[in-house]
Amino acid sequence: MTDDRITELLGLDRVAVIGCSSTPGKDAHEIPRYLLDQGYDVLPVNPYAEEIFGKQAHDSLAEIANPIDLVTVFRPGDEVPDIVDTVLTRRDQRGQDDPEGLWLQLGITNQPAITRARDAGMTAVQDHCMKIEHQWALGSISCSSNRCSRRLRADSRGSCDSRQSGYTRPWNSHPAQRATRL
């Protein structure tokens, strides 16, 4: 995993959130809400909701008519291969930049599916929280009360000075070196 992949994905604007929740307090609600508050165009995908954040909730990725830059996933890892199939079909039908990237949220992994997405030319990451990575990119992680930050695992390859959150960086990098989104 490189900072460049994360930075590239954080620079995308229109984000389809598969598994977006209408229930406040859940990560699948709070993280997309944070992204929306930061200026991202969040497109909720949840077949069981009519509306989330005052926006239409789509039943599926295929239902979204507008172009999508990034797909972020809040579904179990065993569902990711089917999601990647849907994403790659969309790219075949709409062009190789719709969507450009795939982001599996913290705790969600499926290496064969990620490899397939990357082999198809997508920028793809797994097991990272988009909210935390965005805060790192801004150089101002302040999520000591953020539930997802407490679930991050320590990694011996590098850490950051931010002790209030308990978050250990999963690779060697300092937030000041990260690109910012204003």
RODO-469115 format. One record per residue: residue number from 0; x, y, z of N, C-alpha, C, CB in turn. Coordinates in pm, 1 decimal. Glycine has a CB too. Example, Ala and Ser with C-alpha at 12.3 -4.5 7.8 and 13.67 -1.06 7.14 Angstrom:
// residues 2
[rec 0 [1319.0 -569.0 780.0] [1230.0 -450.0 780.0] [1320.0 -330.0 780.0] [1130.8 -447.3 904.6]]
[rec 1 [1285.0 -225.0 708.0] [1367.0 -106.0 714.0] [1290.0 3.0 787.0] [1408.4 -59.8 572.5]]
***
This chain:
// residues 182
[rec 0 [84.7 -117.6 0.0] [0.0 0.0 0.0] [88.9 123.4 0.0] [-96.2 0.0 121.8]]
[rec 1 [56.7 216.3 -84.0] [133.1 339.5 -86.7] [43.8 457.7 -57.7] [202.1 357.1 -220.6]]
[rec 2 [104.7 563.4 -6.6] [31.3 687.7 14.2] [-26.7 739.4 -115.6] [121.2 792.8 76.2]]
[rec 3 [42.3 715.6 -226.7] [-4.5 767.4 -354.7] [-143.1 714.3 -390.8] [94.5 731.9 -464.3]]
[rec 4 [-168.2 584.9 -365.4] [-300.5 528.3 -394.1] [-408.2 595.1 -309.6] [-300.8 376.8 -369.1]]
[rec 5 [-379.3 608.7 -181.3] [-475.6 671.1 -89.4] [-501.4 814.9 -132.4] [-423.8 666.7 57.3]]
[rec 6 [-395.3 890.2 -158.4] [-408.0 1030.7 -197.1] [-487.8 1043.8 -325.8] [-269.6 1094.9 -214.0]]
[rec 7 [-461.2 955.9 -422.1] [-534.9 959.3 -549.1] [-683.8 939.4 -525.4] [-482.0 851.6 -645.6]]
[rec 8 [-719.1 841.3 -444.3] [-859.8 813.4 -418.9] [-926.8 925.2 -339.7] [-874.0 682.0 -344.7]]
[rec 9 [-855.2 984.0 -245.2] [-912.4 1094.7 -167.3] [-938.6 1217.0 -253.1] [-819.9 1132.0 -52.9]]
[rec 10 [-872.1 1226.8 -367.4] [-891.2 1340.1 -456.8] [-1012.1 1326.3 -548.6] [-768.8 1359.2 -539.2]]
[rec 11 [-1079.4 1211.9 -545.2] [-1197.8 1191.6 -627.9] [-1320.0 1252.0 -557.9] [-1219.9 1040.3 -656.6]]
[rec 12 [-1418.8 1296.4 -635.9] [-1530.4 1372.2 -578.6] [-1659.5 1294.0 -559.0] [-1558.7 1488.0 -664.5]]
[rec 13 [-1703.8 1222.0 -660.1] [-1834.7 1155.9 -653.2] [-1814.1 1013.3 -603.3] [-1906.6 1156.5 -793.0]]
[rec 14 [-1869.3 985.8 -482.3] [-1843.9 859.4 -413.2] [-1974.0 781.7 -394.4] [-1776.6 884.8 -276.8]]
[rec 15 [-1983.7 665.8 -457.4] [-2095.8 574.7 -434.2] [-2061.0 490.6 -311.7] [-2124.7 483.8 -560.6]]
[rec 16 [-2150.5 487.5 -214.9] [-2126.2 416.3 -88.7] [-2216.1 293.3 -83.6] [-2152.1 509.2 34.9]]
[rec 17 [-2159.1 177.4 -115.0] [-2234.3 52.5 -112.0] [-2243.8 6.0 32.9] [-2167.3 -56.7 -202.1]]
[rec 18 [-2368.2 -10.6 78.4] [-2391.1 -48.5 216.9] [-2407.9 71.2 308.8] [-2278.2 -133.4 265.7]]
[rec 19 [-2430.1 188.3 252.2] [-2452.9 308.9 331.2] [-2572.9 285.8 422.6] [-2475.8 433.0 239.1]]
[rec 20 [-2558.7 320.3 549.4] [-2664.5 295.6 646.7] [-2743.8 422.2 676.6] [-2605.6 239.6 775.2]]
[rec 21 [-2871.2 404.0 703.0] [-2955.9 515.4 745.2] [-2958.9 527.8 898.0] [-3098.5 497.3 690.7]]
[rec 22 [-2882.8 443.2 967.6] [-2882.5 440.7 1113.4] [-2765.3 520.2 1170.0] [-2877.4 296.8 1163.7]]
[rec 23 [-2793.9 637.2 1231.1] [-2685.9 714.3 1294.0] [-2612.8 629.3 1399.0] [-2742.4 843.3 1359.3]]
[rec 24 [-2482.5 650.7 1407.5] [-2400.0 576.3 1501.4] [-2325.0 461.0 1437.6] [-2484.4 524.6 1612.2]]
[rec 25 [-2375.4 409.9 1327.1] [-2304.0 303.4 1256.5] [-2194.8 365.9 1170.4] [-2401.5 218.2 1169.3]]
[rec 26 [-2082.3 296.5 1158.6] [-1973.4 346.2 1073.4] [-2022.2 370.1 931.1] [-1855.8 246.8 1072.6]]
[rec 27 [-2110.6 282.6 881.6] [-2161.6 294.6 744.5] [-2255.2 414.5 727.6] [-2234.6 166.9 704.9]]
[rec 28 [-2285.0 483.7 834.7] [-2360.4 609.3 830.2] [-2268.8 727.7 860.8] [-2478.3 605.6 930.3]]
[rec 29 [-2190.5 714.4 967.6] [-2109.0 826.4 1015.8] [-1996.0 863.5 920.2] [-2051.0 792.8 1151.0]]
[rec 30 [-1932.5 765.4 859.0] [-1821.3 794.6 768.3] [-1871.6 860.5 639.5] [-1743.8 665.4 735.1]]
[rec 31 [-1977.1 807.7 575.1] [-2030.6 880.5 458.6] [-2081.7 1020.0 495.6] [-2143.8 800.2 394.2]]
[rec 32 [-2139.9 1036.3 613.7] [-2185.2 1168.3 658.9] [-2065.6 1263.8 668.0] [-2257.3 1157.8 796.9]]
[rec 33 [-1955.4 1215.8 724.8] [-1833.1 1295.7 732.8] [-1786.7 1335.6 592.0] [-1721.3 1216.9 806.7]]
[rec 34 [-1786.2 1240.2 498.9] [-1743.0 1269.3 361.7] [-1832.8 1374.9 298.3] [-1743.6 1141.0 276.3]]
[rec 35 [-1962.0 1363.3 318.6] [-2057.6 1461.4 268.4] [-2027.8 1599.5 327.2] [-2202.1 1418.4 302.2]]
[rec 36 [-2002.5 1603.8 457.0] [-1970.6 1730.4 524.9] [-1839.6 1791.1 474.8] [-1962.3 1708.4 675.8]]
[rec 37 [-1751.3 1707.4 420.9] [-1622.6 1754.8 369.7] [-1629.5 1794.9 221.9] [-1516.9 1647.2 388.5]]
[rec 38 [-1748.0 1788.1 162.9] [-1765.2 1833.5 25.7] [-1769.6 1724.3 -79.9] [-1657.2 1925.4 -7.3]]
[rec 39 [-1761.1 1599.2 -39.6] [-1773.9 1490.2 -136.1] [-1920.1 1478.0 -178.6] [-1722.2 1355.8 -76.0]]
[rec 40 [-1943.0 1436.4 -301.8] [-2077.1 1407.8 -350.9] [-2103.6 1260.5 -320.9] [-2091.8 1440.2 -505.5]]
[rec 41 [-2171.8 1234.4 -210.7] [-2196.8 1098.4 -164.0] [-2326.4 1045.8 -225.4] [-2203.8 1094.0 -9.2]]
[rec 42 [-2317.6 928.1 -286.3] [-2432.6 861.7 -348.0] [-2460.3 734.0 -269.8] [-2406.7 830.7 -500.3]]
[rec 43 [-2559.8 735.5 -179.3] [-2587.2 617.2 -97.8] [-2643.5 501.8 -181.5] [-2684.8 652.5 14.2]]
[rec 44 [-2593.5 381.7 -155.8] [-2645.5 261.0 -219.9] [-2691.6 167.9 -108.8] [-2537.2 191.8 -312.2]]
[rec 45 [-2824.9 154.1 -98.8] [-2885.3 69.4 3.3] [-3026.6 35.0 -43.4] [-2886.6 140.5 144.3]]
[rec 46 [-3050.8 -91.4 -81.3] [-3182.6 -127.9 -134.8] [-3294.8 -123.2 -31.6] [-3176.3 -265.3 -193.4]]
[rec 47 [-3260.9 -107.0 96.8] [-3362.0 -106.4 202.3] [-3396.7 33.8 250.4] [-3314.6 -189.1 318.7]]
[rec 48 [-3338.5 135.1 191.0] [-3365.7 273.4 231.9] [-3416.0 353.2 112.5] [-3238.7 339.8 291.7]]
[rec 49 [-3504.5 445.3 139.2] [-3553.8 537.5 35.9] [-3460.4 656.9 22.3] [-3696.9 585.4 69.0]]
[rec 50 [-3414.5 705.4 137.8] [-3335.9 828.5 142.4] [-3236.5 821.4 258.4] [-3428.4 952.7 156.9]]
[rec 51 [-3116.3 869.3 234.4] [-3014.5 879.8 338.9] [-2946.8 1015.1 321.6] [-2909.9 761.0 331.5]]
[rec 52 [-2932.0 1089.9 427.9] [-2873.8 1225.5 426.4] [-2954.5 1320.6 338.4] [-2728.4 1220.7 377.0]]
[rec 53 [-3083.1 1294.9 324.4] [-3166.3 1377.8 238.7] [-3143.5 1353.6 90.3] [-3142.2 1521.3 269.6]]
[rec 54 [-3072.2 1246.7 59.1] [-3043.3 1211.0 -80.2] [-3108.9 1077.3 -111.8] [-2889.4 1204.4 -106.0]]
[rec 55 [-3147.4 1059.6 -236.3] [-3205.0 932.7 -279.2] [-3105.9 819.7 -254.3] [-3244.7 938.0 -428.2]]
[rec 56 [-3154.1 713.0 -192.0] [-3072.9 592.5 -176.4] [-3100.5 502.7 -297.1] [-3104.7 518.1 -40.4]]
[rec 57 [-2995.5 462.2 -364.5] [-3006.8 378.5 -483.4] [-3010.5 231.5 -442.5] [-2889.5 405.1 -581.1]]
[rec 58 [-3087.0 152.9 -517.0] [-3095.4 9.7 -488.4] [-2966.6 -63.8 -523.9] [-3211.8 -51.7 -563.9]]
[rec 59 [-2896.8 -14.6 -625.2] [-2774.3 -80.4 -670.6] [-2685.4 21.2 -741.0] [-2806.8 -199.5 -765.0]]
[rec 60 [-2562.9 -18.2 -763.4] [-2468.1 65.8 -836.5] [-2518.0 90.5 -979.1] [-2328.1 0.2 -839.0]]
[rec 61 [-2578.9 -9.4 -1038.1] [-2628.4 1.9 -1176.3] [-2738.1 107.0 -1189.4] [-2681.1 -133.1 -1224.7]]
[rec 62 [-2807.9 135.9 -1080.1] [-2917.2 232.8 -1082.1] [-2867.9 378.1 -1087.9] [-3004.4 213.6 -959.6]]
[rec 63 [-2743.1 402.3 -1058.2] [-2688.8 538.8 -1056.0] [-2659.1 582.6 -1198.8] [-2559.9 547.1 -967.7]]
[rec 64 [-2731.5 685.1 -1243.2] [-2718.4 731.2 -1381.8] [-2594.6 817.7 -1402.8] [-2842.1 809.1 -1422.5]]
[rec 65 [-2561.7 900.9 -1305.5] [-2447.2 991.7 -1319.5] [-2315.4 916.6 -1307.1] [-2453.9 1103.0 -1214.2]]
[rec 66 [-2208.9 974.7 -1360.7] [-2076.7 912.7 -1345.6] [-2037.3 900.2 -1198.0] [-1970.8 994.4 -1421.4]]
[rec 67 [-1960.3 798.8 -1168.4] [-1909.8 772.6 -1033.2] [-1757.5 774.8 -1041.1] [-1963.1 634.3 -976.0]]
[rec 68 [-1694.2 843.4 -946.7] [-1547.7 845.2 -940.5] [-1492.8 730.3 -856.1] [-1499.2 978.4 -884.0]]
[rec 69 [-1559.4 704.7 -743.6] [-1508.1 609.4 -645.3] [-1623.2 529.5 -587.7] [-1430.3 681.6 -532.8]]
[rec 70 [-1600.8 400.5 -568.0] [-1695.3 315.2 -497.4] [-1629.8 277.0 -365.5] [-1734.4 187.9 -582.1]]
[rec 71 [-1696.9 308.8 -254.7] [-1649.0 265.7 -124.5] [-1748.8 166.3 -67.9] [-1629.0 386.5 -28.2]]
[rec 72 [-1697.3 65.4 1.6] [-1778.1 -50.8 37.5] [-1783.8 -70.6 188.6] [-1722.9 -176.1 -29.3]]
[rec 73 [-1907.5 -82.1 238.6] [-1936.7 -117.8 376.7] [-2017.4 -248.0 378.2] [-2014.1 -3.0 449.0]]
[rec 74 [-1967.4 -350.2 316.0] [-2030.9 -481.3 312.1] [-1925.6 -585.7 347.4] [-2094.5 -510.0 171.7]]
[rec 75 [-1968.8 -704.2 392.8] [-1871.5 -807.9 431.2] [-1780.7 -848.5 314.8] [-1944.8 -931.3 484.1]]
[rec 76 [-1660.6 -893.3 350.6] [-1560.9 -931.8 251.5] [-1607.1 -1038.2 154.3] [-1439.7 -979.2 319.9]]
[rec 77 [-1694.9 -1130.0 198.6] [-1739.9 -1235.0 107.1] [-1836.1 -1182.1 0.8] [-1806.7 -1346.7 185.4]]
[rec 78 [-1886.0 -1059.7 16.2] [-1970.3 -998.3 -86.2] [-1888.7 -916.6 -188.1] [-2074.6 -908.8 -20.0]]
[rec 79 [-1761.6 -894.4 -157.8] [-1678.8 -808.3 -242.1] [-1659.0 -863.0 -383.9] [-1544.4 -788.5 -177.1]]
[rec 80 [-1639.8 -993.3 -405.4] [-1624.3 -1039.5 -544.2] [-1742.5 -1000.5 -633.7] [-1607.1 -1190.7 -546.3]]
[rec 81 [-1864.5 -1014.1 -582.8] [-1981.5 -974.4 -662.3] [-1984.6 -823.5 -684.8] [-2110.9 -1019.5 -593.1]]
[rec 82 [-1943.2 -747.2 -585.2] [-1937.2 -601.1 -599.7] [-1835.3 -563.8 -706.4] [-1901.2 -533.5 -464.8]]
[rec 83 [-1719.8 -629.2 -704.7] [-1616.8 -602.5 -805.7] [-1669.8 -639.9 -944.3] [-1486.1 -681.4 -773.9]]
[rec 84 [-1742.8 -751.2 -954.9] [-1804.6 -786.0 -1083.7] [-1892.5 -671.2 -1134.0] [-1888.4 -915.7 -1070.6]]
[rec 85 [-1975.9 -617.4 -1045.7] [-2065.8 -507.8 -1081.5] [-1988.0 -383.1 -1122.3] [-2159.0 -475.4 -964.7]]
[rec 86 [-1882.8 -352.7 -1047.9] [-1799.9 -235.6 -1078.8] [-1731.8 -252.5 -1214.4] [-1694.1 -213.2 -968.3]]
[rec 87 [-1675.6 -369.3 -1239.4] [-1606.1 -392.6 -1366.4] [-1703.0 -394.0 -1484.3] [-1529.1 -524.6 -1361.2]]
[rec 88 [-1823.2 -444.2 -1463.8] [-1925.7 -438.7 -1568.5] [-1960.2 -293.3 -1600.0] [-2053.1 -516.4 -1525.2]]
[rec 89 [-1975.2 -213.0 -1496.2] [-2004.1 -70.5 -1516.3] [-1892.2 -5.1 -1596.9] [-2021.8 1.7 -1380.1]]
[rec 90 [-1767.5 -35.3 -1562.1] [-1653.5 22.0 -1635.5] [-1654.7 -21.6 -1782.6] [-1520.3 -20.2 -1569.2]]
[rec 91 [-1689.7 -147.7 -1807.3] [-1697.7 -196.2 -1945.8] [-1806.0 -121.6 -2024.1] [-1726.0 -347.9 -1948.1]]
[rec 92 [-1916.3 -92.4 -1959.0] [-2029.1 -27.3 -2024.9] [-2012.4 123.4 -2037.3] [-2155.3 -57.2 -1950.3]]
[rec 93 [-1947.1 187.5 -1939.1] [-1946.3 333.3 -1932.3] [-1809.4 396.4 -1955.5] [-1997.7 376.5 -1799.7]]
[rec 94 [-1705.8 317.0 -1957.2] [-1571.3 371.8 -1974.6] [-1485.0 341.3 -1853.6] [-1577.0 523.0 -1998.5]]
[rec 95 [-1356.7 338.4 -1876.6] [-1261.9 293.3 -1774.6] [-1245.2 387.7 -1655.7] [-1129.7 272.2 -1837.5]]
[rec 96 [-1309.0 504.4 -1660.8] [-1297.2 593.9 -1545.8] [-1429.8 609.1 -1471.6] [-1247.3 730.4 -1590.8]]
[rec 97 [-1522.4 516.7 -1491.5] [-1650.8 521.4 -1422.1] [-1682.5 384.8 -1363.6] [-1763.3 566.9 -1517.4]]
[rec 98 [-1633.3 359.6 -1244.7] [-1553.6 442.9 -1155.1] [-1403.6 421.0 -1172.3] [-1592.6 415.8 -1011.8]]
[rec 99 [-1327.2 516.5 -1118.9] [-1180.9 507.4 -1123.9] [-1125.6 421.8 -1011.8] [-1119.1 645.7 -1117.4]]
[rec 100 [-1191.2 428.2 -893.6] [-1133.3 364.2 -777.1] [-1231.9 281.4 -696.8] [-1073.4 466.6 -689.7]]
[rec 101 [-1174.0 192.6 -615.8] [-1249.2 106.2 -526.1] [-1184.4 112.7 -388.8] [-1254.5 -40.5 -579.2]]
[rec 102 [-1266.1 135.1 -285.5] [-1215.3 148.4 -148.4] [-1295.5 56.1 -58.1] [-1223.9 296.7 -98.3]]
[rec 103 [-1229.7 -43.6 -0.7] [-1292.4 -130.0 98.9] [-1259.7 -73.6 236.2] [-1244.0 -278.8 85.3]]
[rec 104 [-1362.7 -43.4 312.8] [-1344.9 22.0 440.9] [-1273.6 -67.8 541.6] [-1478.9 65.0 495.7]]
[rec 105 [-1238.3 -8.5 652.9] [-1164.6 -76.6 759.1] [-1232.9 -207.3 799.2] [-1150.7 15.0 881.0]]
[rec 106 [-1155.3 -314.4 801.1] [-1206.4 -445.3 839.7] [-1261.8 -525.4 723.5] [-1312.0 -429.3 942.9]]
[rec 107 [-1267.4 -466.0 605.0] [-1321.7 -534.7 487.9] [-1206.6 -566.9 393.6] [-1430.5 -447.8 416.2]]
[rec 108 [-1187.6 -695.3 368.8] [-1079.1 -738.6 281.1] [-1125.4 -851.9 191.1] [-957.0 -782.4 363.3]]
[rec 109 [-1065.5 -858.8 75.5] [-1081.2 -971.3 -15.6] [-971.9 -955.5 -120.7] [-1226.4 -976.1 -80.8]]
[rec 110 [-857.2 -1015.6 -94.1] [-740.6 -995.9 -179.7] [-763.8 -1037.5 -324.9] [-624.4 -1072.4 -124.1]]
[rec 111 [-825.9 -1153.1 -352.2] [-848.0 -1187.6 -493.6] [-933.1 -1083.4 -567.2] [-915.3 -1324.1 -503.7]]
[rec 112 [-1034.9 -1030.0 -500.9] [-1120.6 -929.1 -565.1] [-1044.5 -799.0 -586.8] [-1246.4 -902.8 -480.1]]
[rec 113 [-964.3 -757.3 -489.1] [-883.5 -635.5 -503.6] [-784.1 -653.0 -617.4] [-809.2 -601.9 -371.6]]
[rec 114 [-722.5 -769.5 -625.9] [-627.6 -797.4 -733.5] [-697.0 -789.6 -869.6] [-563.0 -936.3 -714.1]]
[rec 115 [-817.3 -844.4 -880.2] [-892.3 -835.4 -1005.5] [-920.4 -691.1 -1044.0] [-1023.1 -911.9 -994.2]]
[rec 116 [-960.7 -609.3 -945.3] [-988.0 -467.2 -972.8] [-860.8 -396.6 -1019.4] [-1045.0 -396.9 -846.7]]
[rec 117 [-749.8 -422.7 -952.0] [-622.9 -360.1 -991.4] [-578.3 -407.3 -1128.9] [-513.9 -390.4 -888.3]]
[rec 118 [-594.4 -536.4 -1156.0] [-557.3 -589.5 -1287.7] [-639.9 -526.6 -1399.1] [-574.4 -741.1 -1290.3]]
[rec 119 [-760.5 -480.2 -1365.5] [-846.8 -413.3 -1462.8] [-814.6 -264.6 -1475.4] [-992.6 -431.2 -1423.8]]
[rec 120 [-711.5 -219.8 -1403.7] [-667.8 -81.0 -1415.4] [-723.1 13.7 -1310.4] [-704.6 -30.4 -1547.7]]
[rec 121 [-791.6 -39.3 -1210.4] [-847.6 46.2 -1106.2] [-745.8 70.0 -995.6] [-975.0 -16.1 -1048.2]]
[rec 122 [-757.1 185.3 -932.2] [-685.4 209.9 -808.2] [-773.9 153.3 -698.3] [-653.4 364.2 -786.3]]
[rec 123 [-721.2 62.5 -617.6] [-803.4 -5.0 -517.4] [-726.5 -22.7 -387.4] [-851.0 -141.0 -569.6]]
[rec 124 [-796.8 0.7 -275.8] [-740.2 -20.3 -142.6] [-840.2 -99.9 -59.8] [-705.7 115.8 -73.3]]
[rec 125 [-789.2 -164.7 43.1] [-876.0 -239.9 133.7] [-829.4 -221.0 276.8] [-877.8 -389.8 97.0]]
[rec 126 [-924.6 -241.2 369.1] [-895.2 -237.7 512.5] [-841.7 -102.5 559.5] [-795.5 -345.3 546.5]]
[rec 127 [-897.9 6.6 506.3] [-862.1 142.1 547.9] [-988.9 223.9 566.4] [-768.1 209.5 444.3]]
[rec 128 [-990.9 306.6 667.2] [-1104.1 395.1 692.5] [-1085.6 524.7 613.6] [-1118.8 424.5 844.5]]
[rec 129 [-1180.9 555.6 528.4] [-1170.0 674.7 444.6] [-1172.3 802.8 528.4] [-1283.3 677.3 342.1]]
[rec 130 [-1247.7 803.7 636.9] [-1252.8 921.2 724.3] [-1116.2 945.9 788.8] [-1361.1 902.9 833.3]]
[rec 131 [-1058.2 842.5 842.9] [-927.3 857.1 908.1] [-821.7 898.0 807.2] [-885.8 726.1 977.5]]
[rec 132 [-822.4 835.3 690.7] [-723.1 871.1 589.8] [-740.8 1015.0 543.6] [-732.0 776.3 470.3]]
[rec 133 [-863.8 1060.8 532.7] [-888.9 1200.2 495.8] [-834.8 1293.3 603.7] [-1040.1 1224.9 474.1]]
[rec 134 [-859.8 1259.2 729.5] [-808.6 1341.9 838.9] [-656.2 1342.0 841.4] [-863.0 1292.5 973.1]]
[rec 135 [-594.2 1229.2 812.6] [-447.6 1225.9 804.0] [-399.6 1315.5 690.4] [-397.0 1080.9 783.1]]
[rec 136 [-468.2 1309.6 578.1] [-428.3 1391.0 462.8] [-433.9 1539.5 497.2] [-518.7 1361.2 341.6]]
[rec 137 [-530.3 1577.4 578.8] [-540.6 1717.1 621.3] [-439.1 1750.1 730.4] [-682.0 1746.9 671.1]]
[rec 138 [-376.7 1647.0 786.9] [-279.1 1669.4 892.5] [-344.1 1702.5 1025.8] [-185.4 1780.0 853.2]]
[rec 139 [-469.8 1666.3 1040.1] [-539.6 1703.5 1163.8] [-630.7 1592.2 1211.4] [-620.5 1831.1 1143.3]]
[rec 140 [-573.7 1476.6 1234.1] [-659.0 1370.0 1283.9] [-705.4 1406.7 1423.7] [-584.8 1233.7 1283.7]]
[rec 141 [-834.8 1406.1 1440.9] [-891.6 1442.7 1570.0] [-1009.4 1353.0 1599.0] [-933.8 1591.1 1572.9]]
[rec 142 [-986.1 1226.1 1584.5] [-1098.1 1133.4 1597.0] [-1079.7 1040.1 1715.5] [-1114.5 1052.4 1469.2]]
[rec 143 [-1034.8 1094.2 1829.8] [-1017.2 1007.9 1945.1] [-1148.7 946.2 1989.3] [-955.4 1085.0 2059.2]]
[rec 144 [-1260.0 1009.1 1952.9] [-1389.1 950.6 1987.4] [-1446.2 868.9 1872.6] [-1487.1 1059.3 2027.0]]
[rec 145 [-1376.1 862.9 1761.3] [-1424.4 790.3 1643.8] [-1413.4 640.0 1668.8] [-1344.4 830.8 1516.5]]
[rec 146 [-1523.9 570.4 1658.6] [-1525.6 426.8 1685.6] [-1427.9 350.1 1598.6] [-1664.3 372.1 1665.5]]
[rec 147 [-1418.0 386.4 1471.9] [-1333.8 307.2 1382.6] [-1186.1 322.2 1416.8] [-1357.9 347.8 1237.9]]
[rec 148 [-1144.5 434.6 1475.8] [-1002.6 451.9 1507.6] [-957.9 354.1 1615.3] [-975.3 595.4 1552.8]]
[rec 149 [-1048.8 313.1 1701.7] [-1011.2 220.8 1808.3] [-994.8 78.3 1757.1] [-1114.7 224.1 1919.0]]
[rec 150 [-1044.5 50.4 1638.6] [-1033.1 -84.3 1583.9] [-907.5 -101.8 1499.9] [-1154.9 -116.8 1500.8]]
[rec 151 [-834.5 5.9 1476.0] [-714.8 -6.3 1392.8] [-607.9 -87.4 1463.9] [-660.1 132.1 1356.0]]
[rec 152 [-537.6 -167.2 1388.8] [-433.3 -249.6 1446.7] [-298.7 -178.6 1437.6] [-427.2 -385.7 1376.6]]
[rec 153 [-213.7 -204.8 1532.0] [-79.3 -147.7 1529.7] [1.9 -217.2 1420.9] [-9.6 -161.8 1668.7]]
[rec 154 [95.4 -146.3 1363.6] [178.2 -201.2 1257.8] [319.6 -148.6 1278.8] [123.0 -163.5 1115.8]]
[rec 155 [416.8 -234.5 1274.0] [553.2 -196.2 1309.1] [625.6 -117.7 1200.8] [631.8 -317.8 1341.5]]
[rec 156 [564.5 -100.0 1083.1] [634.9 -33.5 973.9] [639.5 117.4 987.4] [571.2 -68.7 844.7]]
[rec 157 [564.4 175.1 1076.9] [567.3 320.3 1090.4] [452.8 369.1 1173.9] [564.0 386.7 955.1]]
[rec 158 [472.9 481.3 1237.9] [364.5 537.9 1316.2] [373.7 689.2 1308.6] [369.6 488.8 1463.5]]
[rec 159 [269.3 753.4 1351.9] [263.2 898.8 1351.7] [264.8 948.6 1494.8] [137.7 949.3 1277.3]]
[rec 160 [285.0 1078.3 1511.8] [293.8 1138.2 1643.8] [160.2 1147.2 1715.4] [352.9 1273.9 1633.0]]
[rec 161 [50.0 1134.4 1643.6] [-80.7 1157.2 1703.6] [-111.7 1048.4 1805.3] [-189.7 1162.4 1595.7]]
[rec 162 [-96.9 1079.0 1930.6] [-120.0 981.3 2035.1] [-262.8 987.6 2087.5] [-22.3 1002.3 2148.2]]
[rec 163 [-332.2 1102.0 2066.4] [-465.8 1112.0 2122.8] [-562.0 1013.9 2059.9] [-518.1 1251.2 2106.8]]
[rec 164 [-542.3 975.3 1936.1] [-638.8 887.1 1871.6] [-605.4 740.1 1890.7] [-646.7 918.3 1724.7]]
[rec 165 [-480.9 707.5 1923.7] [-440.8 568.9 1933.4] [-421.9 503.5 1797.2] [-542.0 492.6 2012.4]]
[rec 166 [-422.4 582.7 1690.6] [-411.9 530.3 1555.3] [-266.1 518.7 1516.3] [-487.5 619.3 1455.6]]
[rec 167 [-224.5 400.7 1473.9] [-89.9 379.1 1422.8] [-99.2 367.2 1271.9] [-23.8 252.2 1485.9]]
[rec 168 [-20.2 446.1 1201.8] [-23.7 446.3 1055.9] [15.2 308.6 1002.9] [70.4 554.9 999.0]]
[rec 169 [-54.7 259.8 901.8] [-20.3 130.4 845.1] [95.1 134.9 745.8] [-139.6 72.7 778.6]]
[rec 170 [159.0 247.2 727.9] [279.1 258.1 645.6] [354.6 382.0 689.8] [244.2 264.4 493.2]]
[rec 171 [476.7 393.8 645.0] [561.9 504.4 686.9] [528.5 631.5 610.9] [708.3 468.8 667.1]]
[rec 172 [476.4 730.4 680.9] [444.4 857.4 618.8] [407.6 956.2 726.5] [330.6 842.7 516.5]]
[rec 173 [434.6 1079.2 704.8] [394.5 1183.9 797.2] [281.3 1264.5 733.6] [515.2 1275.6 833.8]]
[rec 174 [178.3 1302.7 808.7] [65.4 1373.6 751.3] [103.4 1501.2 677.1] [-31.3 1406.3 858.3]]
[rec 175 [208.1 1568.3 716.2] [248.7 1692.0 650.2] [290.2 1666.9 505.6] [363.1 1757.8 726.7]]
[rec 176 [327.6 1542.7 474.0] [368.3 1509.1 338.4] [250.9 1472.0 249.5] [466.7 1396.3 341.3]]
[rec 177 [131.0 1463.3 305.8] [13.7 1420.3 231.8] [-50.3 1536.5 156.4] [-87.4 1357.0 326.0]]
[rec 178 [-115.2 1507.9 45.3] [-189.2 1609.4 -28.8] [-313.6 1647.3 52.5] [-228.4 1557.7 -172.1]]
[rec 179 [-358.5 1767.7 40.8] [-476.7 1809.1 115.5] [-593.2 1835.4 23.3] [-447.1 1932.5 197.7]]
[rec 180 [-709.5 1815.6 75.4] [-833.0 1844.7 2.5] [-898.5 1959.8 75.9] [-929.1 1718.3 -6.9]]
[rec 181 [-915.5 2072.2 9.9] [-975.8 2188.8 74.8] [-1115.2 2211.0 27.2] [-893.9 2312.5 50.5]]
***
